[in-house]
Amino acid sequence: MPVPSSAALPGPSLPKNLSTAENEKLIASTELLFFAYRDFIADPDEILSDYGFRRSHHRVLHFVNREPGLRVTDLLDILKITKQSLAPVLKPLIDQNFIVQKAGQLDRRERRLFVTEQGKELAERLMQPQLGRIYRALSEIKPENHDVILQFLYAMIKRKEQHNVANRIAKSTRDVLADLQTTITENQ
């Protein structure tokens, strides 16, 4: 299969006049992201394997734990998956009492998701090593550079999704992102 031209590729494009050094720096950044992500998910993966779960279960548990009463339609939007993809992930979480599904109060057809006490415990157990890894990494960086890291991570999100992501993040974090959005807007 032929490699598509860069015009056909999704996402932001690279400037045509990148130097070799700039290109290599971008490649190094990409590789660092691969390795950082590999290690970021390794500890939760190990915990998940004890339950017969995978990363997809982790993502569902995380977002339902962070937003009790999350609508199934909103979860599909967050994860960018279909109902057919969600069903085999959600079913064992419900069957094994990690998540409960309830009808909406105003619209009984609406399905709302909540973690059980067991689900909350697992979601927090999965998050602890990730928080520890982030804390350790931030402790090795000058505090005045922490906002730059948040700006970088936020900028990695598709622009059309940034506002939605900021609105989904818990209230305490949303304040940080509001400041971040202001900084990004001022720098554009």
N, C-alpha and C positions, 0 to 999 in steps of 0.2 A: 504494500500500500504506500503510495507516495506521501511524503511529508507535506502538509498544507503550507501555503505561503503565509507569511506573518500577517497579511491582510485578513486571512480567514480565521486567525486565532482569536479566542475570546479574551477578554480582560484588557488592561492597559497595554499599550505598545511601548517599545523602547525607542528612544531617540536614535536617529540614523547615524549621528556623529559621535557615538560612544568610543572612548579610547579603549585600548586593550586593557589597561589598568582598571578603568571603571567597570568594564565588562567582567573582569576577573573578580572584582570586589562584589559585584552582584551575584556571581556564581558562588563565591564563598559565603555570602549572606544566605543564599538559598540552601546551601548544604548545612549551614549552622541551624537554620530553621528545621530541616529534616531531622538532624540529630537531637535538637532540643525537644522537638515534638515526640520523637521516639522515646526519650527518657522521661518526658512529662507524663506519658501515658503508660509507661512500663509498670509502675507500682500499682495503679488501679487495675491494669490488665491482670496482674497476678491475683489480686483480691477477687476480681470478677470470676476468674477461672474456678475458684472454690465453689461458686454458685452455679457454674455452667453458663454464665452470662458472658456477653461480649461488649465491645465498646458502644455499640448501638444502645444496649440496655443502660449503660452508664450515662449516656447523653439524655435519654428519656428521664431517668431518675433525677439527674442533676436539675433539669429545667422544671420538672414537676415539684421537686423539693423547694426550689427557689421561688416558685410562683404557684402556691396552693390554689386549686380551682382552675388551673390552666385548661382552656378549651382544647379539645383534640385538634380542631382546625388551626388553632394558633401554634400548637406543637408541630404540626405538619409544616407550617410556614417557617418556623424557627429552624427546623432540621432540613428543610427543602427536600422532603420526601413525599411519597404518595401514601394513601391509606393502605394500599396493598403492601407497601414496604414496612409500615408501622405495625400492622396487625401481628406478625410473628414475633415482634419485639415486645409489644405491649401485653400480649396474651400471657406469657409466662410470668411477667411482673405482677399481673393481676391474679393469676392462678396461685402463685406462691405468696400472696399477701404482702407484696411490697408497694403496690399501688391499688387504689380503689377508684372506680369510675362511678360518677353520679350524674343524674339528669340535672340540667340547669334549672334554677328556680323560676326564671321568667319564661324560658323556652324549654319545655320538657324534652324536645328532640336534641337539644344541645348536650354534648357529653363533656363533663368536667372531670379532671384528674386530680387526685390527692395522694400523697404518700401516706402510708400507714406508719405507725411508730417504727416498725421493722424497716420500712423503706427509708425513713428519715435517718435511722442509724447507719444503714448501708451507704446512703448518699454522702453522709458526713464522713464516714470511714474512707470512702473513695476520694473525697476531697482533701483530707488531711495531708497525705504525702505530696499532693500537688501544691497545696499552700506552703508546705515546708520547703519545697524546691524553689518556689517563687521567692519566698522570704530569704532563703539562702542566697539566691542570685542577686536580689536587690541589695542585700547587706554587703555584697562585694562591689557595689557600684556607688559612686558618690550620690548622696540624697538629692542633690540638685539636678541629677540626670534622670530621676525616676519618671518625671513628667514626659521626658523625651521618649522613654520606652512606651508609656501609655499612648502617646501621640502616634508612634510607629505602629503599634498593634491596631489602633483605631483606623489608621490610614490603610492598613492591609485589607480592611473590610470593603466590599464593593460600595462605592459612594451612594448608590441608590438604597442600600441597606443600612447605612450608618445610623440614620435617625431611628429606624426600627430597632436596631440593636441597643442604642442608648436608652430607648424607652422600655426595653425588656429587662434591663439590668436593675437589680434591687436598689431601693431608695438611697442607701448610703453610698453606693457606687455611682448612682446616677448623678449625684452632686459633683463627683470627680469628673465624670464625662461631660457634664455641662460646662465646666471650666475648660476642659480639653476641646470641646467643640468651638468655644469662643476663641481659644488660642489658634486652632486650625483655620477658622474663618478669617481671623486677622492676618494670618500668614499667607493666605491664598491670593 
